[in-house]
Amino acid sequence: GATLIPVILGSDKTTISVAMGQTDYYPLYLSIGNVSNTMHHAHCNAIVLIAFLAMPKTMREHTSTLAFHNFKRQLFHSLLTQILHSLARPMRVPETVFFGHNYYQHVIYAFTVYIADYEEQVLLSCIIHNWCPKCLAHHDNLDGDTLR
């Protein structure tokens, strides 16, 4: 038999203010979905910080340009690709893993959920700010029929 290990990722922008000014970071967390609910608390080590993604700053006149927004999105996706590269093979080819009850089992990993607030959803789905990452609704017309 085999066991599916659902991989859960999450991030939330954090601003760190140091003597040099404010810097935005996205701490990237990883957990697996088949641990008990009591283990999902942060103090039980079921959630692991795997990276701090720093976002670049630019001069004020360039912050709203399309080129800079595209650069930030591409950088975010490239960083995620590099960080998660080690999971690519185990997601295609099952690994044999020793479990704590003295048995081996084939394990397959799968990305299942990315927990993110709206700002990270915009970065991940490459949409325009104030648009919905889940449907076609515009922020001014969330109750309207968006499928027509």
Residue pairs with C-beta under 8 A, 6 or more apart in sequence:
1 105
1 106
2 94
2 105
2 106
2 107
2 108
3 34
3 97
3 105
3 106
3 107
3 108
4 34
4 107
4 108
4 110
5 32
5 33
5 34
5 107
5 108
5 109
5 110
6 32
6 33
6 34
6 110
6 112
6 113
7 30
7 31
7 32
7 33
7 87
7 109
7 110
7 111
7 112
8 30
8 31
8 32
8 33
8 112
8 113
8 114
8 115
9 28
9 29
9 30
9 111
9 113
9 114
9 115
10 28
10 29
10 31
10 114
10 115
10 116
11 26
11 27
11 28
11 29
11 53
11 114
11 115
11 116
11 120
12 26
12 27
12 116
12 117
12 120
13 24
13 25
13 26
13 55
13 117
13 119
13 120
14 24
14 25
14 26
14 27
15 22
15 23
15 24
15 25
16 22
16 23
16 24
16 25
17 23
21 57
23 54
23 57
24 54
24 55
24 57
25 52
25 53
25 54
25 55
26 52
26 53
26 55
26 76
26 120
27 49
27 51
27 52
27 53
28 49
28 50
28 51
28 52
28 53
28 80
28 83
29 47
29 48
29 49
29 50
30 47
30 48
30 50
31 40
31 46
31 47
31 48
32 46
33 112
33 113
35 46
38 44
39 46
40 46
40 47
50 83
51 79
51 83
53 76
53 79
53 80
55 72
55 75
55 76
56 71
56 72
56 75
58 68
62 68
72 123
73 123
73 126
76 123
76 124
77 124
87 109
87 111
90 107
90 108
90 109
91 108
91 109
91 110
91 111
94 106
94 107
94 108
95 106
95 107
95 108
96 104
96 105
96 106
96 107
97 104
97 105
97 106
97 107
98 104
99 105
114 120
114 124
116 124
118 133
121 127
121 133
122 128
122 129
122 131
122 133
124 133
125 133
127 133
130 138
130 139
131 137
131 138
131 139
132 138
132 139
132 142
135 146
136 146
136 147
137 144
137 146
138 146
